């Protein structure tokens, strides 16, 4: 196979790896929503049982209607639950879990830690249907397949 063509294909395949770190951040979010530039960015809905929220002076008891912003953390104890609304994300935070709110580029990332498998998400805008990572990895797989199929099998690296 022509060395220049092989180098170009390798470059295309490797270029697909560049944006993976930003997608890894999005993948760790339980729910993402667009940041509209408003503060506060969300609020606490229902609070049941042992629920604390980070405040300027540390943690305090969470209250329905309490404001949430970047860096806010909602901690739910063993006999508690809470719901939050941030942008298009409505989350139920189950017992023994923590909700962290952060910013990833121009999006708000809500991440439930602890009881991830029981967290309920509801995205009012349904903005979590980004298929870009699927297309990137599919393109990388296609490029790798082309490289493998067109490799010169008669001239190995060590001769």
C-alpha positions as CSV (number, residue, x, y, z in Angstrom):
1,X,0.0,0.0,0.0
2,X,1.2,3.5,-0.7
3,X,3.0,4.9,2.3
4,X,1.4,8.3,2.0
5,X,-2.1,6.8,1.9
6,X,-1.4,4.7,4.9
7,X,0.0,7.7,6.8
8,X,-3.1,9.8,5.9
9,X,-5.5,7.0,7.2
10,X,-3.5,6.7,10.4
11,X,-3.8,10.4,10.9
12,X,-7.5,10.4,10.4
13,X,-8.0,7.5,12.8
14,X,-5.8,9.1,15.5
15,X,-7.5,12.5,15.0
16,X,-10.7,10.9,16.2
17,X,-9.1,10.3,19.6
18,X,-8.5,14.1,20.3
19,X,-12.0,15.1,21.5
20,X,-12.6,12.0,23.6
21,X,-11.7,13.7,26.9
22,X,-14.5,16.2,26.5
23,X,-17.0,13.5,25.8
24,X,-15.8,11.6,28.8
25,X,-16.8,14.6,31.0
26,X,-20.3,14.6,29.4
27,X,-20.6,10.9,29.8
28,X,-20.1,11.2,33.6
29,X,-23.2,13.6,33.8
30,X,-26.4,12.0,34.9
31,X,-28.1,14.9,33.0
32,X,-26.9,17.9,31.0
33,X,-28.7,21.1,30.1
34,X,-27.7,24.3,28.3
35,X,-26.5,27.2,30.5
36,X,-28.6,30.2,29.9
37,X,-26.4,32.6,31.9
38,X,-28.9,33.1,34.8
39,X,-28.1,32.8,38.5
40,X,-29.2,30.8,40.4
41,X,-29.2,28.0,37.8
42,X,-31.8,25.8,39.6
43,X,-33.7,25.0,42.7
44,X,-34.5,22.2,45.2
45,X,-37.9,20.7,44.8
46,X,-39.2,18.3,47.3
47,X,-37.1,17.4,50.4
48,X,-37.8,14.3,52.5
49,X,-35.8,13.2,55.5
50,X,-32.1,13.8,55.9
51,X,-31.0,16.2,53.0
52,X,-28.1,18.7,53.2
53,X,-27.0,21.3,50.7
54,X,-23.6,23.1,50.4
55,X,-23.8,26.7,51.3
56,X,-21.2,29.5,51.5
57,X,-20.5,28.7,55.2
58,X,-20.6,24.9,54.7
59,X,-23.5,22.5,54.7
60,X,-27.0,23.2,56.0
61,X,-30.4,21.6,55.8
62,X,-31.9,21.6,52.3
63,X,-35.2,23.4,51.9
64,X,-37.8,23.3,49.1
65,X,-37.2,26.2,46.8
66,X,-33.6,26.6,47.9
67,X,-31.3,28.0,45.2
68,X,-28.7,25.9,43.4
69,X,-25.7,27.2,41.5
70,X,-22.4,25.9,40.0
71,X,-20.5,24.0,42.7
72,X,-23.7,23.2,44.7
73,X,-23.8,19.8,46.3
74,X,-26.9,18.1,47.6
75,X,-26.2,15.2,50.0
76,X,-29.1,12.8,50.8
77,X,-28.8,10.5,53.9
78,X,-30.0,6.9,54.3
79,X,-33.6,7.9,55.1
80,X,-34.0,10.8,52.7
81,X,-34.7,11.9,49.2
82,X,-34.8,15.1,47.2
83,X,-35.8,16.4,43.8
84,X,-34.0,19.2,41.9
85,X,-34.8,21.2,38.8
86,X,-31.9,22.8,36.9
87,X,-32.7,24.0,33.4
88,X,-34.2,21.2,31.4
89,X,-33.2,18.6,34.0
90,X,-35.5,17.3,36.7
91,X,-33.7,14.8,39.0
92,X,-34.9,12.7,41.8
93,X,-32.0,12.1,44.2
94,X,-32.4,8.9,46.1
95,X,-31.2,7.9,49.6
96,X,-27.4,7.5,50.2
97,X,-26.4,9.6,47.3
98,X,-24.9,13.0,46.4
99,X,-25.7,15.4,43.5
100,X,-22.9,17.6,42.2
101,X,-23.5,20.5,39.9
102,X,-20.7,21.7,37.6
103,X,-20.1,23.4,34.3
104,X,-18.8,21.6,31.2
105,X,-18.1,24.1,28.5
106,X,-21.4,25.9,28.0
107,X,-23.5,23.2,29.6
108,X,-24.6,22.5,33.2
109,X,-23.7,19.0,34.3
110,X,-25.7,17.3,37.1
111,X,-24.0,14.1,38.4
112,X,-25.6,11.8,41.0
113,X,-23.0,9.8,42.9
114,X,-23.6,6.8,45.1
115,X,-27.0,5.4,44.0
116,X,-26.5,6.1,40.3
117,X,-28.6,3.1,39.3
118,X,-31.6,4.3,41.2
119,X,-31.4,8.0,40.2
120,X,-34.4,9.0,38.0
121,X,-33.8,11.6,35.3
122,X,-36.3,13.5,33.4
123,X,-35.0,16.0,30.8
124,X,-37.7,18.4,29.8
125,X,-35.9,19.5,26.7
126,X,-34.6,16.0,25.8
127,X,-31.2,17.5,24.9
128,X,-29.2,14.3,25.7
129,X,-29.5,12.7,22.3
130,X,-26.1,13.8,21.0
131,X,-24.8,11.0,18.7
132,X,-21.5,12.7,18.0
133,X,-19.4,10.2,20.0
134,X,-21.1,7.3,18.2
135,X,-20.1,8.8,14.8
136,X,-16.5,9.5,15.9
137,X,-15.9,6.0,17.2
138,X,-17.7,4.5,14.2
139,X,-15.4,6.5,11.9
140,X,-12.4,5.4,13.9
141,X,-13.5,1.7,13.5
142,X,-14.1,2.2,9.8
143,X,-10.6,3.7,9.4
144,X,-9.0,0.9,11.4
145,X,-10.8,-1.7,9.2
146,X,-9.6,0.0,6.0
147,X,-6.1,0.0,7.3
148,X,-6.3,-3.7,8.2
149,X,-7.9,-4.6,4.9
150,X,-5.4,-2.7,2.8
151,X,-2.2,-3.6,4.7
152,X,0.6,-5.1,2.7
153,X,0.7,-8.6,4.2
154,X,3.9,-9.5,2.3
155,X,6.1,-6.9,3.8
156,X,6.1,-7.1,7.6
157,X,7.8,-4.6,9.9
158,X,10.6,-7.0,10.9
159,X,12.0,-8.9,8.0
